[in-house]
Amino acid sequence: KIYPGSMVAINGSTNKAEPATDAAGLIVIGRAEGFTADGRVIAKSGVFKFDNASATAEKLTHADINKTVYAIDDHTVGKAGGTNKIKAGILREIDADSQVIVEIGNQVIA
């Protein structure tokens, strides 16, 4: 299920939207803003606040600003990317509350 405010990805094999996770074949496209009358998700690119990963190998620090971050789940990003390394966006800032500000969908991630 896709929740408003969560990271959304397209599954390359089904061409359908689903919650962002560390699953093979996903391409993160933005944040879920709502749904159309027929149930399709409206995803928006931009700069959004998400949770910072808690695992030591994934936790983002100020040294990671302007670097690629990876989807852990639909509301969490990290620096290493787990098994499938699903690119979520670019880290732009870390808030005082330890949440991260990530640019999603507006840039090419090599």
C-alpha positions in Angstrom: 0.0 0.0 0.0 1.3 3.5 -0.9 0.8 6.1 1.8 0.6 9.9 1.2 4.0 11.4 2.0 5.9 8.2 1.3 8.6 7.5 -1.3 7.1 6.0 -4.5 8.9 3.8 -7.0 8.1 2.3 -10.3 8.6 -1.5 -10.6 10.6 -2.0 -13.8 9.0 -5.4 -14.5 5.4 -4.5 -13.9 5.5 -0.7 -14.7 3.3 -0.1 -11.7 3.9 2.2 -8.7 4.7 0.7 -5.3 6.3 1.8 -2.1 10.0 2.4 -2.3 12.1 -0.4 -0.7 15.4 -2.1 -1.2 13.8 -4.5 -3.8 15.3 -5.3 -7.2 14.0 -3.4 -10.2 12.6 -0.3 -8.5 13.2 3.3 -9.7 12.3 5.9 -7.1 10.2 8.7 -8.8 9.0 10.9 -6.0 6.8 11.3 -3.0 3.1 10.3 -3.0 0.9 13.4 -2.9 -2.4 11.7 -3.3 -4.5 9.6 -5.7 -6.6 10.0 -8.8 -10.3 9.1 -8.9 -9.3 5.8 -10.5 -6.7 5.0 -7.8 -3.5 5.9 -9.5 -0.9 7.6 -7.3 0.2 11.2 -7.9 3.9 11.3 -7.3 5.8 14.6 -7.0 9.5 15.3 -7.4 11.2 17.8 -5.2 12.9 18.2 -1.8 11.4 16.3 1.1 12.0 15.2 4.6 12.4 11.5 5.4 13.8 9.3 8.2 17.5 8.7 8.5 18.5 5.0 8.7 19.3 3.8 12.2 21.8 1.0 11.4 25.4 2.2 11.7 26.4 1.2 8.2 23.4 3.2 6.8 23.1 6.2 9.0 23.7 9.5 7.2 25.9 12.2 8.6 26.8 15.7 7.5 29.7 14.2 5.5 27.1 12.6 3.2 25.5 15.9 2.1 25.2 16.2 -1.7 25.8 12.5 -2.1 23.4 9.8 -3.4 21.2 8.2 -0.8 19.4 4.8 -1.1 15.8 3.7 -0.2 15.6 1.5 2.9 11.8 1.6 2.9 9.1 4.0 1.9 10.1 6.6 4.5 13.8 5.9 5.3 17.0 6.4 3.4 20.6 5.4 4.0 24.1 5.7 2.7 25.0 2.1 1.7 21.8 0.9 0.1 21.4 -2.6 1.2 21.4 -5.5 -1.2 19.8 -3.8 -4.3 21.1 -0.2 -3.8 17.9 1.5 -4.9 18.8 5.1 -5.5 16.4 7.5 -3.8 18.0 10.9 -4.4 20.6 13.4 -3.2 21.0 14.2 0.5 20.7 18.0 0.9 20.6 18.5 4.7 20.2 16.8 8.0 17.7 18.5 10.4 18.3 19.1 14.1 15.9 16.2 14.7 18.2 13.9 12.7 15.7 13.6 9.9 17.1 14.0 6.4 16.2 16.4 3.6 16.4 14.6 0.2 16.0 15.8 -3.4 14.1 13.2 -5.3 13.2 12.9 -8.9 14.7 16.1 -10.2 18.2 14.9 -10.9 20.1 12.3 -12.8 21.8 9.9 -10.4 24.7 8.2 -12.1 
